[in-house]
Amino acid sequence: AGNDYAALFGALSARPGMSAGELASLMVDVYGAFYTARPDVYKKAAPPLGGATLSAVKASEMEGLAARLDSFASLALAEGGDLAAVKAARDEALRFNAAGSVDLYDFMRQTARRTRDPALAAKAKEIGQYLAGTLVTANAAVGSYAGRARGLSVYVPSPGQGSAWFGPTGGFEDLRLGKTAWGALASALAK
């Protein structure tokens, strides 16, 4: 289970010259159709999932996202920053099964709604627009994820989660994003 490979490879065989972007969109569409028709698959997962989601992204735009997240985190952590609104947004954002994994678009939407800091709200909206208009090229979300999962999860830990979920080979702080202000924000949120 997990995808309708016959439909995917059938479409690819019919159009072997499709571009990488077209193939990525096809993969997302087939995945979404599969889980729309078969909600029993994600509901029987261990642990049960509320839905299923898959996205295609432009890898070449990830540096732009990292820079925006760094700026967002700097604003949230600045003296007078609205860390309370970020914590409330974390608590309300769509969560996935991996510890600390939330939908980035929903997290930014929740932050923009809650903060009293106009600069933080503007940055959250900018990130949402960047996700929707530049980075995410195709998205499928079904079940309880429909309408909220918009393409990319990000590490936003709850108190006590730390970075242990990355395993014995390293924590979030060892990743490139973990070395930015976003890493400091994650640490503040985990306390």
VENFENVEN-V76864 format. One record per pair of residues at least 12 apart in sequence whose C-alpha atoms are under 8 Angstrom apart, sorted by the first residue. I is the first residue (numbers start at 1). GAP is how many residues later the second one is. Records with the same first field share a line. If there is no record, write none. Layout:
I: GAP  GAP
This chain:
1: 40
2: 29  32  33  39
3: 27  28  31  32
4: 26  27  30
7: 23
8: 18  19  22
21: 116
24: 32  114
25: 31  112  113
28: 26  27  28  110  111  112
29: 110  111
31: 23  109
32: 20  21  22  108  109  110
35: 17  107
36: 106  107
39: 12  104
49: 48
50: 93  94  95
51: 90  91  92  93  94  95
52: 88  89  90  91  93
53: 86  87  88  89  92  96  98
54: 85  86  87  97
55: 81  82  83  84  85  95  96  97
56: 80  81  82  83  95
57: 78  79  80  81  94
58: 76  77  78  79
59: 76
61: 73  74
62: 73
65: 62  65  70
66: 111
68: 55  59
69: 58  112  113
70: 110  111  112
71: 52  110
72: 48  51  52  110
73: 108  109  111  112
74: 107  108
75: 44  45
76: 44  109
77: 108
81: 36  39
82: 33  34  35  38
85: 26  29  30  31
86: 25  28  29
87: 102
88: 23  26
89: 18  19  21  22  25
90: 12  17  20  66  67  68
91: 67
92: 15  18
93: 13  14  17
94: 12  13  51  54  55
98: 67
99: 58  62  66
100: 54  55  56  57  58  61
101: 52  53  54  55  56
102: 51  52  53  54
103: 45  46  47  48  49  50  51
104: 24  46  47  48  49  50
105: 22  23  26  43  44  45  46  47
106: 42  43  44
108: 16  17  19  20
109: 15  16  19
111: 13
112: 12  13
131: 20
132: 18
136: 15  16
138: 13
139: 12
155: 31
156: 30  33
157: 29  30  32  33
158: 31  32  33
159: 30  31  32
160: 30  31
161: 29
162: 25  28
